C-alpha cells in the first residue's frame, strides 16, 4: 500500500526512545468512610426520627380519655404505632398491655376508630 502524504503539521521527526516513564497522578481523595463509621450516624438519625414519631403518637394516644402518657407509651411499645392500629385491635389484645383494663381497651378502640 503506498504511503499517504500527510499534511505538514502531522509530520514529526522520530528519534530513538531509550525508556519511557509513566507517571500517573490521581487527585487526592479522602477515602470513603467504612460501614463502621457510617452506621452510628445512620443509627442516630433513625433513633431521633423514631423518637419524634413516638413522642407524636404518645401525645395523640394520651388525648384519648383515660389514657395517660405512661399507658400511651406502653401502647406504642407494644407495637401500636398508629391510631389505625389501635382501632383494629381487639379488646383482649389491648388488655394485654399493662395498665389497660377491658373497659379502657373498649374506649381506646372506639376513640381510635373515630
N, C-alpha and C positions, 0 to 999 in steps of 0.2 A: 504494500500500500504506500503510495507516495506520501511524503511528509508534507503536511499542510503548513503553509506560511502563516505565522501568527502576526498580529499587529505588533508594532514596536513596543508598546507598553507591556506586552506579555513576555517579551524576550528577557531572559536573565542569564547571567553568567554562572555556571555551576563550578564550584570549587570542591576540592576533596574535603569530605567531612570525616574527622577522626573520632569524634564522640558527640553524643547528644545527651544533655542532662535535662530531664523534665522535672520541673518544679511546679507542683500543683498546690496553690494556696486556696484554702476554703475559708469563707468568712467565719470568724469565731462565733460560735453559737453556744448559748447556755444549754447545758444538757437537759433533756426532758426530765421532769420530775418522775420519780419512781411511784409505783402504786402505793407504797407505804407512806410517801409524802402527801399523796393526793387524798387518800382515804380519810384521814382525820378532818380535812377541810370539808369534804363532801358530807361526812357524818355530822359535823357540827351544823352545817346548813340544814340538813334534813331534820335534825333534832329541833332546831329553832322553828322551822316551819311546822313540824308536828306539834310542838308545844303551843304555838299560836293557834293551830286548829283545835287542839284540846281545850285551851282556855275559852275559845269561842263557843265550842259545843257545851262545855260545862256551864257557861253562862246561860246558854239557851235552855239546857236541861233544868237548871235551877229556877227558871221562870215558871216551871210547872208547879202548881200548888202542891205543897207537901214535900217537894224535893229541894233539899239544901245543897250547898256546894259539895259537901262530903259525899252525899249519895249520888249527886250528878257525876262526880269524878269516878266513883265506883262503877256507875253505869258505863261510862266511857271506857274505863279499864277492862270491863267485862266484854268489850267488843262492840258495844252500841255506839257507833261513831256519828250517827245522824238521827234526826227526829224520825225520818222514814223507817230506819231500823227499829227504833222503839215502837213505832206504830204497827210494825209487822210481828213483833214479839208476842208470845203468849203470856198469860198471867203466871203460869207455872215457871216459865223461863226467867222472867224478871224477878220472881220471888226467890230465885237462887242467888241474886245479888245481895250481899249483906246490907241490912237496913231497909230492904224493900219488902213490905208485907203484901199480902194478896190484895188488900183494899187499895194500897198505894199503887201497886202494879196496874190495877184496873184504871186508876186515874191517869197514870202515865200514858198508857196505851191510848185512851180516849183523847187526851190532850195532844198527843203526837199525831193523831190521825186528823186533827182539825186543820 
